[in-house]
Amino acid sequence: MIKIYNSSEIDKSEILSRSGQNDLEKAEKTVREIISDVRARGDVAVKEYTLRFDGCDISDMRVTEKEIDEAFVNVGDYFIDTLKAAAANISEYHLKQKREGFTIKRPDGTVLGQRILPVLRAGVYVPGGTAAYPSTVLMDVIPAVVAGVKEIVMVTPPDKNGRIKDEILAAARIAAELGARKLILMTDIVGLLRDKDDENTLIPVVNVSDVPKLKRDGIISGGMIPKIDCCVEAVRRGVERAHIIDGRTPHSILVELFTDEGIGTMFY
């Protein structure tokens, strides 16, 4: 809780001389403990802290395409057009900042040069809760897209009903359409199976052009249809890869994002 001072009751020099060092040390200690816990327990810890700090008990940490589609409708055409105009301006600005490498070839065959490469992955935090900051989505994600970052993961606090504000979701899609690389759907199955009753028949990789045949053959059926349709749509919109992974697996998102091991089924 923010402490309120009445200027008529307290000397201003007392306010200005206050040191926040103790508060800062306490905050840093708490944050270090949370980070350590999340590193140790992964998604389970994240969900527990979401319940503790945001008052929301979530089962799936990723929003669905349906939620994003609904957000697009809810915010209206004018807001979408405004986001697109802002995205174009931000992209133009950061393209001017982008640095290029160079190569120098000497007569004796020596080659000198400099390569400028983006980081492989970037995490983006967008404040939520009492207000929506779609501008933060654009200004954080677009520079990473322009730089060529292959994997960008955006996180934002949900409300107490587990929903993300429409303005943030709409901005996320606008930014993603500039260069999204990966979509991950967390489910309660290991991935796409040739035999739905045998987890050993997991299909690890699927070309989206093969999806119609897999549907005709009955391999893709029932509840898998909307999940896979979502993956196909994402790839057709320019996302390089879409994944269906098992949310029951400990640290499933971390394994998929930050290791070469990979789990579930990948669509490309």
N, C-alpha and C positions, 0 to 999 in steps of 0.2 A: 504494500500500500504506500502511495506517495504521501510524504509528510507535508502538510500545508503550514506555512508560516504567515502570520499577520505582521506586516511591516510596521504597524503602529505599536506592536507589543514586544518587538525584539530588535536589537541593534543590528544593522546591516553588516557590520564588520564581523559579527558572530556567524552569520550565514556564510559570508564569503570565506571565512577562515576554516570552515568545516573540511575535514579530510575524508575522502571516500575510500581510502586505502583499505580499511578493514572490510568494507562492503565488497570491494573488488576482489580481495583475497578469498572471501567467503564464496562469492559467485564463481570464481575460477575453480575452487575446490569442488563445488557441486557439479560444474560442467565436466571437469576431468573424470569424476566418478561416473557420470552418465555415459560419457564416451567409452570409458573402460567397460562398463556393463554391456553396452550395445555391441562392442567388439567381441565380447565373450559369449553373449547369448543371442545376438542377431535380431531377427524379426520379432521374436517373443518379447524381448526387452522393449523394442520400439512400440509394440502394441500396449504394453503395460504403461509406458510413459505417456502415450496418447490418452489412455484412460485417466491417468493421474493428473495431467496438466490440461487436457482439452475436454475432459469429461465425456469422452466418446469411446465406446467399446467397439473396435473395428475388427472384422474378420479378414477383409481384403484391403491391402494398402494401395491398390491400384484402381483408378477410376475406370469405368467401362466406356466403350465407344458410345453406348446409348446415352450415358450421362453427358458426354461431350456434345452429342447431337442435340440433346434437349437444351443444353446451355446456349448453343448457337441460336436456337429458336427464341429462347427466353430473352436474350439481350437485345434482339432486334437488329434490323439491317443497318440502321444508322451507326450503331455502336460497332458492328463488324467492319463497316467501311472506314470508320475512324481508326480502328486497330490496324487495318491493312495499310492505311496511309502512314500511320506512325511506324509500322514495321518497315515500310519501304524507306522512310527517312533514316531510321536507325541503321538499316542495312547499308545504305549508301554511304553514311558517315564512316562506318567501321571498315568498309571495303577500302576506303582511302588510307586507313591506318595499316592495312595488311602489308607485311614486309615479305619481300621475295629474296630467295637465295641467289647465288651467282657462282659461275664457274670460270676459271682462268686457265687456258691451255698455253703452256710455254713451248718454245721451239724445240726444246730438248725432250718433249713428251711429258714433262711434269704437269700434273693437273692440280690446281688449287681451287678451293671453293668453300662455300658456306651453305649449309642446309638449315632452313628454318621450319621446324615441324611443330604442329600443335600437340598438346597433351592428348593422351588416348581417351581419357574419361573426364567429365566435369560434373560436379554436383551443384545444383542451383536451389537456394532456399527462397521461397516467396512468403512474406508475412501474410497471415490470415486472421481468423478470429473475428474481431469487431469491424474490420474494414477490408475492402478488396483493393489489391494493388496490381492491376493488369499491366501497368507500365513497367513494374519490376520484372514481370515475366519477359516482356520484350527486351528490356535493356540488359537483362542478365543472359538470356538464352541466345539472342541473335549474334552478339559478338563471338560466342563459342561456335555457332554455326558457321559464321563467316571465316573463322580461323581454321575450320575443318575438323573440329573435335568430333570423333566418331560416335561417342556415346554420351548423351546428356540426360541426367536424371534430375527431375524437378520434384521437390517436396514442398508441401504447404499444409498448415494445420486445418483439420476439418472442423465443422461446427459440431454441436452436441448430438446432432442427428447423423453424423458421419458423412455429411455432404460438403463438397467444395463449392465455393461461390462461383456462380455462372460466369462472371466477368473474368475470373482467373482461368477457368477451363477454356473459354473462348480464346483468350490470349495465348494459351498454351498451344492450341491447335494452329493458330496463325503462325506462331513461331516455329512449330514443328514442321509445317508445310514448306518452310524455307530450307529444311535439310535434316529432318529426323532420320535417325539411323536404326533405331531398334524399338520394338513394341513387345512388352512382356505381359502375358495374361496368366495370373495365378489361379489355379483351379484345385480340385480335390482328386485329380487323377494324374498319372505319371506323364501323360501325353497322348498322342494318337496311337491306338493299338490296332493291329490287324485282326486280333481276336480280343474283343472287349473284356473277356473273362481271363485273359492271360497277360500279365504285365511284362512277361518276357518277349512279347511280340511288338514291343515299342518300335515305332517308325521314327528314327531320329531326325531325318531331313526330308522335307517335301517341297517340290517345286509347285508353285501355285497353279501352274498349267495342268498339273495332274489331279487337282482337287475334284473337278467334275467326274472323272472316272472313278475316283475313290468313293464318291457319293453314289454313283450307279452301282458299284460293287457292294454297297452296304457297309463299307469300312467306316465311312463318315456318316453318322446317323444320329437321331435323337438330339440330346443336349449338346453334342459336339458340333452340330451344324452352325449355330450362331457364333460359337467361339471361333471356329475356323473361318467362317465368312468374315469375321472381324479382322483376322490375320490377313486374309486375301485382300480385303479392301485397303488395309494399311500398306501392304506391299505395292498395290496398284497406284497408291497415292505417292509413292516415292520412298517409303521406309525400306531400308535395305533388308532387314530381317525382322520376322515376328516369331515370338516363342510362346508355346504353351508349356507351363511348368507346374510341378506339384507343390502347392503351398504348404502341404503337410511335412515336406522335407525340411529339416532344420537348415536355416540360413539359405533357403532356396534362391532368393533374389541375389544375395551376396555371391553365391556360387556362380550364378549365371552372368552377373555383371563383372565380377572382379577376378575370375579365373578362366583358364582355357579349357577347363573340364567340360562345362556345359551340361545341361540336363534337359529332359523333356523333348519336345518336337520343335524343330526350327523350320519356318516357312520362308522361302525367298523367291 
